[in-house]
Amino acid sequence: ARFAEGRSGWGVRWDTLGRPERMPDCLAGLSETKLPWLLIAGLRTAEDARSATEPGRALAARVLLEAASPSDARTWATLPCDGLVVKANEAGGGVGPTSAFLLLQDLRGGLERPFWIQGAWGPATAAAAHLAGAEGIVLCEELWLARESPLSDEERRRMALLDGSETVCLGTGPAQVRLFAQADRSALTELQREIDSGAAWPETLHRRWLQRPEDGG
């Protein structure tokens, strides 16, 4: 709110990480007024989405829910939210198994709410996403290349050379996570081996990478 300087076109993306203690009601009291926008991510089940929507509406004027599969998008769209952000497999973080263009084909005309799509998009393809039914596209890591980015010219130059092959997608089915893996893929290979052996997912990822520093993470 301080950085927005009174403008209303801003919001907060809150990732629940699929954990009940991180549902949006934990944000109550952090802002004296309603947020203009609240995007709620990390929802794994229909019950999660329903449980998150009501406290979200108490916190924000407009609430968006993030979905990572066509089936979740259709379910989330029946809830009293203001729209959806649908994450394709090419996006970073929690994603589903479907590519951006296949998602658009699957969802076109089939949602009760407006939706924005996040994935493999740029200036040449944004218009195609809109023509296919999306309200627009969502940019994330690409914004580090903007003039307003805090990165140095050299850091932006190196980032501009990335083409996606530096990432790896872990997990199976609708619960996948795309991670940057240019520095050390051995740890990710080990994690995928754990997943393949039947280890709980994505709790395995939480245990390995989201430990508190004082716990040795």
Solvent accessible surface area in square Angstrom, and as a share of the most:
residue,aa,sasa,rsa
1,A,86,0.67
2,R,189,0.69
3,F,170,0.71
4,A,13,0.10
5,E,133,0.59
6,G,78,0.75
7,R,152,0.55
8,S,76,0.49
9,G,74,0.71
10,W,64,0.23
11,G,39,0.37
12,V,54,0.31
13,R,117,0.43
14,W,55,0.19
15,D,37,0.19
16,T,0,0.00
17,L,54,0.27
18,G,17,0.16
19,R,85,0.31
20,P,108,0.68
21,E,112,0.50
22,R,67,0.25
23,M,19,0.08
24,P,0,0.00
25,D,87,0.45
26,C,67,0.40
27,L,21,0.10
28,A,68,0.53
29,G,77,0.74
30,L,140,0.69
31,S,55,0.35
32,E,183,0.82
33,T,105,0.61
34,K,118,0.50
35,L,22,0.11
36,P,18,0.11
37,W,74,0.26
38,L,0,0.00
39,L,26,0.13
40,I,0,0.00
41,A,0,0.00
42,G,27,0.26
43,L,15,0.07
44,R,89,0.32
45,T,69,0.40
46,A,33,0.26
47,E,101,0.45
48,D,29,0.15
49,A,0,0.00
50,R,122,0.45
51,S,51,0.33
52,A,0,0.00
53,T,3,0.02
54,E,136,0.61
55,P,29,0.18
56,G,0,0.00
57,R,83,0.30
58,A,74,0.57
59,L,29,0.15
60,A,1,0.01
61,A,50,0.39
62,R,86,0.31
63,V,0,0.00
64,L,18,0.09
65,L,0,0.00
66,E,14,0.06
67,A,3,0.03
68,A,22,0.17
69,S,9,0.06
70,P,19,0.12
71,S,73,0.47
72,D,35,0.18
73,A,0,0.00
74,R,97,0.35
75,T,49,0.29
76,W,3,0.01
77,A,1,0.01
78,T,81,0.47
79,L,16,0.08
80,P,79,0.50
81,C,3,0.02
82,D,46,0.24
83,G,0,0.00
84,L,0,0.00
85,V,4,0.03
86,V,0,0.00
87,K,6,0.02
88,A,0,0.00
89,N,29,0.15
90,E,69,0.31
91,A,7,0.05
92,G,20,0.19
93,G,30,0.28
94,G,39,0.37
95,V,2,0.01
96,G,0,0.00
97,P,71,0.45
98,T,28,0.16
99,S,39,0.25
100,A,0,0.00
101,F,99,0.41
102,L,103,0.51
103,L,1,0.00
104,L,5,0.03
105,Q,130,0.58
106,D,66,0.34
107,L,0,0.00
108,R,158,0.58
109,G,85,0.82
110,G,42,0.40
111,L,30,0.15
112,E,131,0.59
113,R,78,0.28
114,P,58,0.36
115,F,9,0.04
116,W,61,0.21
117,I,0,0.00
118,Q,15,0.07
119,G,10,0.10
120,A,53,0.41
121,W,19,0.07
122,G,23,0.22
123,P,138,0.87
124,A,99,0.77
125,T,41,0.24
126,A,30,0.23
127,A,66,0.51
128,A,43,0.34
129,A,0,0.00
130,H,110,0.49
131,L,139,0.69
132,A,21,0.16
133,G,41,0.39
134,A,2,0.02
135,E,94,0.42
136,G,17,0.16
137,I,42,0.22
138,V,37,0.21
139,L,74,0.37
140,C,63,0.38
141,E,87,0.39
142,E,71,0.32
143,L,100,0.50
144,W,109,0.38
145,L,78,0.39
146,A,38,0.30
147,R,216,0.79
148,E,143,0.64
149,S,16,0.10
150,P,116,0.73
151,L,41,0.21
152,S,56,0.36
153,D,108,0.56
154,E,82,0.37
155,E,68,0.31
156,R,50,0.18
157,R,127,0.46
158,R,127,0.46
159,M,62,0.28
160,A,64,0.49
161,L,124,0.62
162,L,67,0.33
163,D,114,0.59
164,G,40,0.38
165,S,80,0.52
166,E,23,0.10
167,T,36,0.21
168,V,38,0.22
169,C,37,0.22
170,L,3,0.01
171,G,12,0.12
172,T,93,0.54
173,G,36,0.34
174,P,89,0.56
175,A,42,0.33
176,Q,23,0.10
177,V,21,0.12
178,R,48,0.17
179,L,49,0.24
180,F,119,0.50
181,A,3,0.02
182,Q,111,0.49
183,A,101,0.79
184,D,81,0.42
185,R,106,0.39
186,S,75,0.48
187,A,28,0.21
188,L,13,0.06
189,T,71,0.41
190,E,80,0.36
191,L,0,0.00
192,Q,45,0.20
193,R,147,0.54
194,E,44,0.20
195,I,18,0.09
196,D,104,0.54
197,S,93,0.60
198,G,65,0.63
199,A,34,0.27
200,A,67,0.52
201,W,45,0.16
202,P,17,0.11
203,E,79,0.35
204,T,4,0.03
205,L,18,0.09
206,H,15,0.07
207,R,122,0.45
208,R,65,0.24
209,W,108,0.38
210,L,96,0.48
211,Q,83,0.37
212,R,148,0.54
213,P,115,0.72
214,E,127,0.57
215,D,79,0.41
216,G,67,0.64
217,G,63,0.60
